[in-house]
Amino acid sequence: MSIAKVFEIISSSKVSFDDAIKKGIARAADTMTDITSAWVKDQYVEVSGGKIIEYRVVLKITFILKSAPKAAAPKTKAKATK
């Protein structure tokens, strides 16, 4: 059984939405392992002087949680018998 977690990031690019998506996923992969999917929740642009100066995307990134290591069973002392 796998359990997944979803987190949200915002990424930007001066080039395009596609570049912002690629940069966001690459940056997330720097710190998270087992990323399985991503989807664009929202996208928007920053405008100045009537021109687009930055493309921004809000990404939902999904990754699989690793199994926690199982704790060793506590050792019990055998009772001495008389």
N, C-alpha and C positions, 0 to 999 in steps of 0.2 A: 504494500500500500504506500502510495506517495502522498505527501501533503505539500501544497504549493502556497507561496506567499506572493502577494502583489504589492508593489510599491510604486509611487508616482514621482516622476522627475520632470524638470523643465530644462530643455536644451535649446541653444540658439546657434545661429550661423549667419554670417553676412552674405552667404552665397545662395542658399535655397532651403526649402523645407526638407528635401531629401538629405541634404548635408547635415541639417540639425538633427534629424532622426539617426543617421549613422553615427554622429558624434555622441549623441546621448546614449545609444546602446553600447558603443565602445567604452565610454566612461563608466557605465554601470558594470560592464564586464571586468573592469579593472579591480573592482572590490567585491563583486558577487560572482559566485560560480553557479553552474547549473541553470543558467537563464534558458527558459524554454520558449518564451514568446514576448511580444511587445505589441501594443496597439496605440494609435494616436488618439488621445482623448479630445484634444483641442489643438488648434493651430491659429496663430495670429502673427501680425507683422508690426514692427515699430516703424513709424513714418516720421520723416523730418523734411521740411521744405517740399512736400509733395512727392517725396521719393522714399522707397523702401530702404531702410538702413539695416534692418535685422529681421530674420525669420525666426520665429519661436514655436516650439511644439511642446505640448504636455503629453508625456508618454506614461503608460501603465506597463511596468515590466513585471513579468512572472518568472519566478524561479522555484526550484524544488528544494524543500528543506532537507538537510541531511539528517539521518537518524542519529539520535544521541547515543553515545557509547553506553553499553549496558554496564551498570555497576556490578562489581564482583560481590558475590554473596558474602556477608560477614562471617568470619571464621568463629566457630564456637569452640570453647574449651571442653574437652571430654571430662566428664565428672569421674573422679576416682572412686572406685568401689572398694569397700572394705571386706 
